[in-house]
């Protein structure tokens, strides 16, 4: 399973610090186990229940946000040099993990129909994601990115890394939102669910 995970999300291998990389991978594995997910199911799962139908799956969105965040940090390095420092390993780990809590927030109610779990209705993914990351020993800087990436983060002062990941996430979300039709907390990937 680990080899398949690393092949599916090669961005894990961009984390230079071996311990941080391992803890990031373990957090994903833990979330998959606790949510009962396989990589095949995550490739079917819409990244958001707010877009219906959602043409982008959870894996694609995870990779897109991580890559957008990396590119933004590279632009900062190229143009600002050391004046706007970015901890790349923290940024990449947080970019990969920011939605990991969705693996316990979402479930596939019936084939192709994804909804919030009972627990997910009470604790959104920023909360459960931080809890998963803390259990795997990830540093507070990564936990902060997970906690602050969504609207819950509007109440705190985001670090540079959290700001980059937050905006990378919303770049992807808003681009895809324009393709969706409606705002339901239920979605099928790539097809209409008119009821």
C-alpha positions as CSV (number, residue, x, y, z in Angstrom):
1,X,0.0,0.0,0.0
2,X,2.8,2.4,0.8
3,X,4.5,2.0,-2.5
4,X,1.2,2.6,-4.3
5,X,0.6,5.7,-2.1
6,X,4.0,7.1,-3.0
7,X,3.4,6.4,-6.7
8,X,0.0,8.0,-6.5
9,X,1.2,11.1,-4.7
10,X,4.8,11.6,-5.6
11,X,4.9,14.9,-3.8
12,X,5.7,13.0,-0.6
13,X,9.1,12.4,-2.0
14,X,9.7,16.2,-2.3
15,X,10.0,16.5,1.5
16,X,13.7,16.4,2.0
17,X,13.7,15.7,5.8
18,X,13.3,11.9,6.1
19,X,11.6,12.0,9.5
20,X,9.0,14.7,8.4
21,X,8.4,12.8,5.2
22,X,7.8,9.5,7.1
23,X,5.4,11.2,9.6
24,X,3.5,12.8,6.7
25,X,3.1,9.5,5.0
26,X,2.0,7.8,8.3
27,X,-0.6,10.5,8.8
28,X,-2.1,9.7,5.4
29,X,-2.0,5.9,6.1
30,X,-3.7,6.4,9.5
31,X,-6.4,8.6,7.9
32,X,-7.0,6.0,5.2
33,X,-7.2,3.2,7.8
34,X,-9.6,5.1,10.1
35,X,-11.8,6.2,7.2
36,X,-11.8,2.8,5.6
37,X,-10.4,4.2,2.3
38,X,-8.4,2.7,-0.5
39,X,-6.5,4.7,-3.1
40,X,-9.0,3.5,-5.8
41,X,-11.9,4.9,-3.7
42,X,-10.0,8.2,-3.2
43,X,-9.6,8.5,-6.9
44,X,-13.4,8.3,-7.2
45,X,-14.1,10.7,-4.2
46,X,-14.8,14.3,-5.1
47,X,-12.4,16.7,-3.3
48,X,-15.4,18.8,-2.2
49,X,-19.0,18.1,-1.4
50,X,-19.8,21.7,-2.2
51,X,-19.4,21.1,-6.0
52,X,-21.9,18.8,-7.6
53,X,-21.0,17.2,-9.9
54,X,-17.3,17.5,-9.0
55,X,-15.0,16.9,-11.9
56,X,-11.8,16.7,-9.8
57,X,-11.1,13.9,-7.4
58,X,-9.5,14.0,-4.0
59,X,-6.0,12.8,-5.1
60,X,-5.9,15.3,-8.1
61,X,-6.8,18.2,-5.8
62,X,-4.3,17.2,-3.2
63,X,-1.5,17.0,-5.8
64,X,-2.6,20.3,-7.4
65,X,-2.6,22.3,-4.2
66,X,0.8,20.9,-3.2
67,X,2.2,21.8,-6.6
68,X,0.7,25.3,-6.7
69,X,2.1,26.0,-3.2
70,X,5.5,24.7,-4.2
71,X,5.5,26.9,-7.4
72,X,4.5,30.0,-5.4
73,X,7.3,29.4,-2.9
74,X,9.7,29.0,-5.7
75,X,8.6,32.4,-7.2
76,X,9.2,33.9,-3.7
77,X,12.7,32.5,-3.6
78,X,13.5,33.6,-7.1
79,X,12.2,37.1,-6.7
80,X,12.5,37.9,-3.0
81,X,15.4,35.8,-2.1
82,X,15.9,35.5,1.7
83,X,13.6,38.4,2.5
84,X,10.5,36.2,2.4
85,X,11.7,32.8,3.7
86,X,9.6,29.7,3.2
87,X,10.2,26.4,5.0
88,X,9.7,24.2,1.9
89,X,9.4,20.9,3.8
90,X,6.8,22.3,6.1
91,X,5.0,23.8,3.2
92,X,5.0,20.5,1.2
93,X,3.9,18.4,4.2
94,X,1.1,20.9,5.0
95,X,0.1,21.1,1.4
96,X,-0.3,17.3,1.1
97,X,-2.0,17.0,4.5
98,X,-4.3,20.0,4.7
99,X,-7.4,17.9,3.6
100,X,-6.4,14.6,5.3
101,X,-9.2,15.0,7.8
102,X,-11.7,14.6,5.0
103,X,-10.8,10.9,5.1
104,X,-12.8,10.7,8.3
105,X,-15.2,13.5,7.4
106,X,-16.5,11.9,4.2
107,X,-17.9,8.5,3.4
108,X,-19.2,6.7,0.4
109,X,-22.9,6.2,1.3
110,X,-23.6,4.1,-1.8
111,X,-21.5,3.5,-4.9
112,X,-20.5,6.9,-6.2
113,X,-22.4,8.9,-3.6
114,X,-20.2,10.7,-1.1
115,X,-21.6,12.4,2.1
116,X,-20.4,13.7,5.4
117,X,-20.1,11.2,8.2
118,X,-22.0,11.8,11.4
119,X,-18.7,12.9,13.1
120,X,-17.8,15.0,10.0
121,X,-21.0,17.0,10.5
122,X,-19.7,18.0,14.0
123,X,-15.9,18.2,13.3
124,X,-14.8,19.5,10.0
125,X,-11.6,18.3,8.4
126,X,-9.3,21.0,9.7
127,X,-10.0,19.8,13.2
128,X,-9.7,16.0,12.5
129,X,-6.7,16.6,10.3
130,X,-4.8,18.4,13.1
131,X,-5.7,15.5,15.4
132,X,-4.4,12.9,13.0
133,X,-1.2,14.9,12.4
134,X,-0.6,15.3,16.1
135,X,-1.0,11.6,16.7
136,X,1.7,11.0,14.1
137,X,4.0,13.5,15.8
138,X,4.0,16.2,13.1
139,X,5.4,19.6,14.1
140,X,3.0,22.4,15.2
141,X,4.0,24.3,12.0
142,X,2.4,21.6,9.8
143,X,-0.6,21.3,12.2
144,X,-1.0,25.0,11.9
145,X,-1.3,24.8,8.1
146,X,-3.9,22.0,8.4
147,X,-5.9,24.0,11.0
148,X,-5.6,27.3,9.1
149,X,-6.1,26.3,5.5
150,X,-9.9,26.7,5.4
151,X,-12.3,29.3,6.8
152,X,-11.5,28.3,10.3
153,X,-8.1,29.8,9.7
154,X,-9.6,33.2,9.2
155,X,-9.5,33.6,13.0
156,X,-5.8,33.2,13.3
157,X,-2.6,34.8,12.0
158,X,-1.3,32.4,9.3
159,X,2.3,31.7,8.8
160,X,3.8,32.3,5.4
161,X,3.6,28.6,4.6
162,X,-0.1,28.5,5.8
163,X,-0.9,31.6,3.8
164,X,0.6,30.0,0.6
165,X,-1.3,26.7,1.1
166,X,-4.5,28.5,2.0
167,X,-4.4,30.4,-1.3
168,X,-3.3,27.5,-3.3
169,X,-6.3,25.5,-2.0
170,X,-8.7,28.3,-2.9
171,X,-7.2,28.8,-6.3
172,X,-8.0,25.2,-7.1
173,X,-11.4,25.2,-5.4
174,X,-12.7,28.4,-7.1
175,X,-11.4,27.3,-10.5
176,X,-13.3,24.0,-10.2
177,X,-16.3,25.6,-8.5
178,X,-17.2,27.4,-11.7
179,X,-17.6,24.0,-13.3
180,X,-20.0,22.6,-10.7
181,X,-23.7,23.1,-10.4
182,X,-25.1,23.7,-7.0
183,X,-24.1,23.5,-3.4
184,X,-25.1,20.2,-1.9
185,X,-23.4,18.3,0.9
186,X,-23.5,15.3,-1.3
187,X,-21.7,14.7,-4.6
188,X,-20.9,12.2,-7.3
189,X,-17.6,12.6,-9.1
190,X,-18.1,13.8,-12.7
191,X,-21.9,13.2,-13.0
192,X,-25.1,14.9,-12.1
193,X,-27.0,13.8,-9.1
194,X,-30.4,15.5,-9.7
195,X,-33.0,14.2,-7.2
